[in-house]
Amino acid sequence: MQHEIYEPQRLLNSNGDIAEPGFAKKLFWEYDRADIRAPKYRIKEWDYYYIGCQDHGLALTISDAGYVSSLSASLLTFGKNPTQMNDGAMGILPLGKLHLPNTSVCGDLSAKVGTAEMAFFNDGERRMLLGTIRHYCKTKSDLRFRIELTDTPEESMVIATPFSQEHHFYYNQKINCLRADGVVTLGSREYRFGPENGALATLDWGRGVWTYDNTWYWGSGQTILADGSRFGFNIGYGFGDTSAASENMLFYNSKSHKLKDVQFRIPENADGSYDYMSPWTFTETDGRFEMSFQPVIDRQDPVDLKVICMIPHQVFGKMSGQAVLDDGTVIGLHDCMVFAEHVHNKW
């Protein structure tokens, strides 16, 4: 079942549960932190941006997970010798003090924790991502970034997913194919994002109250096709009650095209663990997303305190295959740099 929402409505009912689960192509559900019936330390809010081109990428996060806040930046290169650098800072008991906006449509967000300082400004027309992390990755150099995002697509992927436990929910929007223009510096090194290298960005905007122990799969990609069209996708599954809708969707020239279920086929080692750096495949229920995936780098920045853990495998690689839009148009990809991840969290 793929239940679509077409009109604005409150996200949560008086009990703090999702009033009408499903998916939408715009941010129709109205989120208000005051409607939540769970303790403050269980509320999770985050803004995550990925800005990338074929050669390099930047992942940025500002999050308030109730009892811990996080500012992080990951710098990746995808050339002959791929590299990853991950750094940031964590704070204790933010409990809403970061004041993440109730909507992704507009609103500003800024935070400073330890050696990290970031600001995401959004006036409804453009987004400015600014920040500095001093002594990045324990070096003598500071990471600095200034990225402008424009041309927000008319449609995106929005999903409201309940859990079996009352007061728990997952509200999420993925905006793919934002145009990106800016620069990242690390000491004397400079990494450009802009029209000259086809840079695009994704926003992962999430609000919710999760259960304690969760595992999920997520994949995202975007590119500028030969004719100048912007194409992207969002695929994923793993937690919550998704009987009302999945979050699988294609994006083409500002319009969203809904998919059914997509399966991640990750190779396994002899002991049953995943072999993340061997080729993967993806397949969709109706054959509308059939892709191969050649990993380039496995971005890892694990935190494992046993009671609390965040163990991600965000794998960047080259995807090839085809996707089919709602009208039957076939979009072909060849060695498009995307990412797909498998994450286990207890928090």
Secondary structure as a PSIPRED ss2 file (coil, helix, strand):
# PSIPRED VFORMAT (PSIPRED V4.0)

   1 M C   1.000  0.000  0.000
   2 Q C   1.000  0.000  0.000
   3 H C   1.000  0.000  0.000
   4 E E   0.000  0.000  1.000
   5 I C   1.000  0.000  0.000
   6 Y C   1.000  0.000  0.000
   7 E C   1.000  0.000  0.000
   8 P C   1.000  0.000  0.000
   9 Q E   0.000  0.000  1.000
  10 R E   0.000  0.000  1.000
  11 L C   1.000  0.000  0.000
  12 L E   0.000  0.000  1.000
  13 N C   1.000  0.000  0.000
  14 S C   1.000  0.000  0.000
  15 N C   1.000  0.000  0.000
  16 G C   1.000  0.000  0.000
  17 D C   1.000  0.000  0.000
  18 I E   0.000  0.000  1.000
  19 A C   1.000  0.000  0.000
  20 E C   1.000  0.000  0.000
  21 P C   1.000  0.000  0.000
  22 G E   0.000  0.000  1.000
  23 F E   0.000  0.000  1.000
  24 A E   0.000  0.000  1.000
  25 K C   1.000  0.000  0.000
  26 K C   1.000  0.000  0.000
  27 L C   1.000  0.000  0.000
  28 F C   1.000  0.000  0.000
  29 W E   0.000  0.000  1.000
  30 E E   0.000  0.000  1.000
  31 Y C   1.000  0.000  0.000
  32 D C   1.000  0.000  0.000
  33 R H   0.000  1.000  0.000
  34 A H   0.000  1.000  0.000
  35 D H   0.000  1.000  0.000
  36 I C   1.000  0.000  0.000
  37 R C   1.000  0.000  0.000
  38 A C   1.000  0.000  0.000
  39 P C   1.000  0.000  0.000
  40 K H   0.000  1.000  0.000
  41 Y H   0.000  1.000  0.000
  42 R H   0.000  1.000  0.000
  43 I E   0.000  0.000  1.000
  44 K E   0.000  0.000  1.000
  45 E E   0.000  0.000  1.000
  46 W E   0.000  0.000  1.000
  47 D E   0.000  0.000  1.000
  48 Y E   0.000  0.000  1.000
  49 Y E   0.000  0.000  1.000
  50 Y E   0.000  0.000  1.000
  51 I E   0.000  0.000  1.000
  52 G E   0.000  0.000  1.000
  53 C C   1.000  0.000  0.000
  54 Q C   1.000  0.000  0.000
  55 D C   1.000  0.000  0.000
  56 H E   0.000  0.000  1.000
  57 G E   0.000  0.000  1.000
  58 L E   0.000  0.000  1.000
  59 A E   0.000  0.000  1.000
  60 L E   0.000  0.000  1.000
  61 T E   0.000  0.000  1.000
  62 I E   0.000  0.000  1.000
  63 S E   0.000  0.000  1.000
  64 D E   0.000  0.000  1.000
  65 A C   1.000  0.000  0.000
  66 G C   1.000  0.000  0.000
  67 Y C   1.000  0.000  0.000
  68 V E   0.000  0.000  1.000
  69 S E   0.000  0.000  1.000
  70 S E   0.000  0.000  1.000
  71 L E   0.000  0.000  1.000
  72 S E   0.000  0.000  1.000
  73 A E   0.000  0.000  1.000
  74 S E   0.000  0.000  1.000
  75 L E   0.000  0.000  1.000
  76 L E   0.000  0.000  1.000
  77 T E   0.000  0.000  1.000
  78 F C   1.000  0.000  0.000
  79 G C   1.000  0.000  0.000
  80 K C   1.000  0.000  0.000
  81 N C   1.000  0.000  0.000
  82 P C   1.000  0.000  0.000
  83 T E   0.000  0.000  1.000
  84 Q E   0.000  0.000  1.000
  85 M E   0.000  0.000  1.000
  86 N E   0.000  0.000  1.000
  87 D E   0.000  0.000  1.000
  88 G E   0.000  0.000  1.000
  89 A E   0.000  0.000  1.000
  90 M E   0.000  0.000  1.000
  91 G E   0.000  0.000  1.000
  92 I E   0.000  0.000  1.000
  93 L C   1.000  0.000  0.000
  94 P C   1.000  0.000  0.000
  95 L C   1.000  0.000  0.000
  96 G C   1.000  0.000  0.000
  97 K C   1.000  0.000  0.000
  98 L C   1.000  0.000  0.000
  99 H C   1.000  0.000  0.000
 100 L C   1.000  0.000  0.000
 101 P C   1.000  0.000  0.000
 102 N C   1.000  0.000  0.000
 103 T C   1.000  0.000  0.000
 104 S C   1.000  0.000  0.000
 105 V C   1.000  0.000  0.000
 106 C C   1.000  0.000  0.000
 107 G C   1.000  0.000  0.000
 108 D C   1.000  0.000  0.000
 109 L E   0.000  0.000  1.000
 110 S E   0.000  0.000  1.000
 111 A E   0.000  0.000  1.000
 112 K E   0.000  0.000  1.000
 113 V E   0.000  0.000  1.000
 114 G C   1.000  0.000  0.000
 115 T C   1.000  0.000  0.000
 116 A E   0.000  0.000  1.000
 117 E E   0.000  0.000  1.000
 118 M E   0.000  0.000  1.000
 119 A E   0.000  0.000  1.000
 120 F E   0.000  0.000  1.000
 121 F E   0.000  0.000  1.000
 122 N E   0.000  0.000  1.000
 123 D C   1.000  0.000  0.000
 124 G C   1.000  0.000  0.000
 125 E C   1.000  0.000  0.000
 126 R C   1.000  0.000  0.000
 127 R E   0.000  0.000  1.000
 128 M E   0.000  0.000  1.000
 129 L E   0.000  0.000  1.000
 130 L E   0.000  0.000  1.000
 131 G E   0.000  0.000  1.000
 132 T E   0.000  0.000  1.000
 133 I E   0.000  0.000  1.000
 134 R C   1.000  0.000  0.000
 135 H C   1.000  0.000  0.000
 136 Y H   0.000  1.000  0.000
 137 C H   0.000  1.000  0.000
 138 K H   0.000  1.000  0.000
 139 T C   1.000  0.000  0.000
 140 K C   1.000  0.000  0.000
 141 S C   1.000  0.000  0.000
 142 D C   1.000  0.000  0.000
 143 L E   0.000  0.000  1.000
 144 R E   0.000  0.000  1.000
 145 F E   0.000  0.000  1.000
 146 R E   0.000  0.000  1.000
 147 I E   0.000  0.000  1.000
 148 E E   0.000  0.000  1.000
 149 L E   0.000  0.000  1.000
 150 T E   0.000  0.000  1.000
 151 D C   1.000  0.000  0.000
 152 T C   1.000  0.000  0.000
 153 P C   1.000  0.000  0.000
 154 E C   1.000  0.000  0.000
 155 E C   1.000  0.000  0.000
 156 S C   1.000  0.000  0.000
 157 M E   0.000  0.000  1.000
 158 V E   0.000  0.000  1.000
 159 I E   0.000  0.000  1.000
 160 A E   0.000  0.000  1.000
 161 T E   0.000  0.000  1.000
 162 P E   0.000  0.000  1.000
 163 F C   1.000  0.000  0.000
 164 S C   1.000  0.000  0.000
 165 Q C   1.000  0.000  0.000
 166 E C   1.000  0.000  0.000
 167 H C   1.000  0.000  0.000
 168 H C   1.000  0.000  0.000
 169 F E   0.000  0.000  1.000
 170 Y E   0.000  0.000  1.000
 171 Y E   0.000  0.000  1.000
 172 N E   0.000  0.000  1.000
 173 Q E   0.000  0.000  1.000
 174 K E   0.000  0.000  1.000
 175 I E   0.000  0.000  1.000
 176 N E   0.000  0.000  1.000
 177 C E   0.000  0.000  1.000
 178 L E   0.000  0.000  1.000
 179 R E   0.000  0.000  1.000
 180 A E   0.000  0.000  1.000
 181 D E   0.000  0.000  1.000
 182 G E   0.000  0.000  1.000
 183 V E   0.000  0.000  1.000
 184 V E   0.000  0.000  1.000
 185 T E   0.000  0.000  1.000
 186 L E   0.000  0.000  1.000
 187 G C   1.000  0.000  0.000
 188 S C   1.000  0.000  0.000
 189 R E   0.000  0.000  1.000
 190 E E   0.000  0.000  1.000
 191 Y E   0.000  0.000  1.000
 192 R E   0.000  0.000  1.000
 193 F E   0.000  0.000  1.000
 194 G C   1.000  0.000  0.000
 195 P H   0.000  1.000  0.000
 196 E H   0.000  1.000  0.000
 197 N H   0.000  1.000  0.000
 198 G C   1.000  0.000  0.000
 199 A C   1.000  0.000  0.000
 200 L E   0.000  0.000  1.000
 201 A E   0.000  0.000  1.000
 202 T E   0.000  0.000  1.000
 203 L E   0.000  0.000  1.000
 204 D E   0.000  0.000  1.000
 205 W E   0.000  0.000  1.000
 206 G E   0.000  0.000  1.000
 207 R E   0.000  0.000  1.000
 208 G E   0.000  0.000  1.000
 209 V E   0.000  0.000  1.000
 210 W C   1.000  0.000  0.000
 211 T C   1.000  0.000  0.000
 212 Y C   1.000  0.000  0.000
 213 D E   0.000  0.000  1.000
 214 N E   0.000  0.000  1.000
 215 T E   0.000  0.000  1.000
 216 W E   0.000  0.000  1.000
 217 Y E   0.000  0.000  1.000
 218 W E   0.000  0.000  1.000
 219 G E   0.000  0.000  1.000
 220 S E   0.000  0.000  1.000
 221 G E   0.000  0.000  1.000
 222 Q E   0.000  0.000  1.000
 223 T E   0.000  0.000  1.000
 224 I E   0.000  0.000  1.000
 225 L C   1.000  0.000  0.000
 226 A C   1.000  0.000  0.000
 227 D C   1.000  0.000  0.000
 228 G C   1.000  0.000  0.000
 229 S C   1.000  0.000  0.000
 230 R E   0.000  0.000  1.000
 231 F E   0.000  0.000  1.000
 232 G E   0.000  0.000  1.000
 233 F E   0.000  0.000  1.000
 234 N E   0.000  0.000  1.000
 235 I E   0.000  0.000  1.000
 236 G E   0.000  0.000  1.000
 237 Y E   0.000  0.000  1.000
 238 G C   1.000  0.000  0.000
 239 F C   1.000  0.000  0.000
 240 G C   1.000  0.000  0.000
 241 D C   1.000  0.000  0.000
 242 T C   1.000  0.000  0.000
 243 S C   1.000  0.000  0.000
 244 A C   1.000  0.000  0.000
 245 A C   1.000  0.000  0.000
 246 S C   1.000  0.000  0.000
 247 E C   1.000  0.000  0.000
 248 N C   1.000  0.000  0.000
 249 M E   0.000  0.000  1.000
 250 L E   0.000  0.000  1.000
 251 F E   0.000  0.000  1.000
 252 Y E   0.000  0.000  1.000
 253 N C   1.000  0.000  0.000
 254 S C   1.000  0.000  0.000
 255 K E   0.000  0.000  1.000
 256 S E   0.000  0.000  1.000
 257 H E   0.000  0.000  1.000
 258 K E   0.000  0.000  1.000
 259 L C   1.000  0.000  0.000
 260 K C   1.000  0.000  0.000
 261 D C   1.000  0.000  0.000
 262 V E   0.000  0.000  1.000
 263 Q E   0.000  0.000  1.000
 264 F E   0.000  0.000  1.000
 265 R E   0.000  0.000  1.000
 266 I C   1.000  0.000  0.000
 267 P C   1.000  0.000  0.000
 268 E E   0.000  0.000  1.000
 269 N C   1.000  0.000  0.000
 270 A C   1.000  0.000  0.000
 271 D C   1.000  0.000  0.000
 272 G C   1.000  0.000  0.000
 273 S C   1.000  0.000  0.000
 274 Y E   0.000  0.000  1.000
 275 D C   1.000  0.000  0.000
 276 Y C   1.000  0.000  0.000
 277 M C   1.000  0.000  0.000
 278 S C   1.000  0.000  0.000
 279 P C   1.000  0.000  0.000
 280 W E   0.000  0.000  1.000
 281 T E   0.000  0.000  1.000
 282 F E   0.000  0.000  1.000
 283 T E   0.000  0.000  1.000
 284 E E   0.000  0.000  1.000
 285 T C   1.000  0.000  0.000
 286 D C   1.000  0.000  0.000
 287 G C   1.000  0.000  0.000
 288 R C   1.000  0.000  0.000
 289 F E   0.000  0.000  1.000
 290 E E   0.000  0.000  1.000
 291 M E   0.000  0.000  1.000
 292 S E   0.000  0.000  1.000
 293 F E   0.000  0.000  1.000
 294 Q E   0.000  0.000  1.000
 295 P E   0.000  0.000  1.000
 296 V E   0.000  0.000  1.000
 297 I E   0.000  0.000  1.000
 298 D E   0.000  0.000  1.000
 299 R E   0.000  0.000  1.000
 300 Q C   1.000  0.000  0.000
 301 D C   1.000  0.000  0.000
 302 P C   1.000  0.000  0.000
 303 V E   0.000  0.000  1.000
 304 D E   0.000  0.000  1.000
 305 L C   1.000  0.000  0.000
 306 K C   1.000  0.000  0.000
 307 V C   1.000  0.000  0.000
 308 I C   1.000  0.000  0.000
 309 C E   0.000  0.000  1.000
 310 M E   0.000  0.000  1.000
 311 I E   0.000  0.000  1.000
 312 P E   0.000  0.000  1.000
 313 H E   0.000  0.000  1.000
 314 Q E   0.000  0.000  1.000
 315 V E   0.000  0.000  1.000
 316 F E   0.000  0.000  1.000
 317 G E   0.000  0.000  1.000
 318 K E   0.000  0.000  1.000
 319 M E   0.000  0.000  1.000
 320 S E   0.000  0.000  1.000
 321 G E   0.000  0.000  1.000
 322 Q E   0.000  0.000  1.000
 323 A E   0.000  0.000  1.000
 324 V E   0.000  0.000  1.000
 325 L C   1.000  0.000  0.000
 326 D C   1.000  0.000  0.000
 327 D C   1.000  0.000  0.000
 328 G C   1.000  0.000  0.000
 329 T C   1.000  0.000  0.000
 330 V E   0.000  0.000  1.000
 331 I E   0.000  0.000  1.000
 332 G E   0.000  0.000  1.000
 333 L E   0.000  0.000  1.000
 334 H E   0.000  0.000  1.000
 335 D E   0.000  0.000  1.000
 336 C E   0.000  0.000  1.000
 337 M E   0.000  0.000  1.000
 338 V E   0.000  0.000  1.000
 339 F E   0.000  0.000  1.000
 340 A E   0.000  0.000  1.000
 341 E E   0.000  0.000  1.000
 342 H E   0.000  0.000  1.000
 343 V E   0.000  0.000  1.000
 344 H E   0.000  0.000  1.000
 345 N E   0.000  0.000  1.000
 346 K E   0.000  0.000  1.000
 347 W C   1.000  0.000  0.000
